Amino acid sequence: MIIQKELIQKYNVPVPRYTSYPTANHFVELTNVNSGLNLISDSNSQTPTQIAIYIHIPFCAKICHYCGCNALPLGRGSKVKPYLDALKIEIIKVAEILDKSRIVSQIHYGGGTPNSVPSADIRSLNELIFSIFKVSEHAEIAIECNPAHLDYQYLDELIDAGFNRISLGIQDFDPNILRTVNRDVSKIPIADLMMYIREQSKTCSVNLDFIYGLPGQTVESFAHTISQAIILRPDRLVTFSYAHVPWAKKHQLVLEKYNLPDADTKTQMFLAGRKILTHAGYKQIGFDHFVLPSDDLYKSLESCELHRNFQGYCTRKTTGQVYAFGVSAISQLHKGFLQNTTNTDNYIQKITQDEFAYDKWLLISENQFVIGNVISDLMCNFKLNWSDSAVKIGSSVKHILNTIRFDKQELEAFSRDGLLNFDDKGLELTELGTFFVRIVAASLDPEYSQNPGTYSKGI
């Protein structure tokens, strides 16, 4: 696939990533916590009936310059125990509101760096969840790890604690690039870590995560990194585009003293990696995931049942309403969102004082529910069939087209640029168009407005 520089310049505008709809910048202050608790209680009778649990561990040995997450320097670790104690209290408090007959289908630990805390504490959190909830024997239990802080004993304890998916945040195999962005290299070779995981567990999958668009990277260097990765044959591989948002993450400003790759170079990095991966037999999922053909994500894509939430792409089998715990964590429910305070000290204080830590929320309107489903389907499956959408949403085609921003002239412009094909039945992105899926999704969003201080650029 070749992407003309003119298209990159034309469409490299700030757009949402659409991990949720409405996006988090639309959340408002929660002035009455009971309203938020009612949202949780009501979710017991709504779909999906299954439960997905997200645990946020904010601590990092040091903050990488590119980081866009809610992360906190570990320092001497004085906040770890109070934080983990608060996490357990919060889980117990929220669980009291939930219907215990519902099945947990997904547990995900993110950060920060979850493996920055002792493995015994991670195990203890899992044991608490297992003791409270009914966890499906097929549940995906995943954790994000920085390989710089992994050893064989820690991996043994993760596997023994029930994890069946481990994501290794490589970012790049070049140690010079890692040093530039303030990230430590893996103390054990990645190949050895992966071999060890596979020897210790026949059911534990391994993901490798990479970032393109970092200072010092070139098209050739990133292609070399991906070539090294496929030799290891990870079960899934993710290529994240670096999102430069220094107005929101001040520590990213340090990267501006380097020459950050421009949009065209980033595009060529992605395409080079994509070519290597697809030639090696990997299938593209969404705009950043690559999986083997036997993966459940690919099977879901083929059957148009792929789903997406704050944790990323998932199958309908593992889809649940997301109940999130920890500082800044966002619960993603059928009818709305709840977000915890983004201040760690405030989070610990509120929870230990027997309060809830929610400080933002959003109720999803009927129109937003329609728009969100349409955008999610496009982001997951790269196509839309209006009749199928109407059945899924429980609406009519006319209502859907009147609710989303359906602009034939704009769709025709996308079509002329080779991004999609459309007719009265729906639309489908071309191979070229999949690269611009966020741009097309934004064109269907009546609430979207281009604001350089709100979203990262689409490329």
Number of C-alpha atoms within 10 A of each C-alpha: 9 8 14 10 12 9 13 17 12 8 16 16 17 20 24 24 18 19 18 17 23 23 16 18 9 11 17 14 12 16 12 10 16 11 13 23 16 11 20 24 16 15 20 21 13 13 14 17 19 22 28 27 21 23 23 22 28 24 24 21 21 16 20 19 20 24 17 19 13 18 22 19 14 19 12 8 14 9 15 19 12 14 23 19 15 23 23 17 19 23 20 14 15 16 16 11 15 18 15 14 11 18 18 28 24 25 24 20 23 20 23 27 26 21 27 21 20 12 18 13 15 20 18 14 19 16 13 13 19 14 10 13 17 15 21 16 9 12 19 24 22 24 24 22 22 22 20 20 17 17 13 13 9 15 19 15 16 22 18 13 18 17 23 21 22 23 22 23 19 24 22 23 19 16 12 14 18 20 13 17 19 14 22 18 22 19 12 14 11 19 13 12 20 20 12 14 22 14 10 14 14 9 12 19 19 21 23 24 20 21 19 24 25 26 18 17 22 17 19 12 16 27 22 17 17 21 16 13 21 17 10 14 18 19 20 22 25 20 20 16 20 20 19 21 20 17 12 12 15 11 16 19 15 13 17 11 8 12 11 17 19 10 17 18 18 22 23 19 24 24 18 19 22 22 15 16 22 14 10 14 13 25 21 22 21 21 19 18 20 25 23 20 14 11 14 16 25 22 14 19 20 11 10 15 17 25 22 19 18 15 17 11 19 22 17 17 17 18 24 25 24 25 23 26 25 28 28 24 24 24 23 23 23 22 19 20 25 29 26 22 21 18 13 19 13 14 24 24 16 17 20 18 9 12 15 21 26 25 20 22 25 21 19 17 12 11 13 19 18 23 24 22 16 24 27 21 20 22 26 21 22 25 22 21 18 19 16 14 19 17 11 13 16 10 13 16 18 11 12 20 15 11 18 20 18 15 11 11 9 14 20 15 12 20 16 11 12 15 21 24 17 17 10 7 11 14 17 18 23 17 13 15 21 22 22 22 25 23 22 24 24 20 21 20 20 13 14 15 14 13 12 13 11 15 19 19 23 20 25
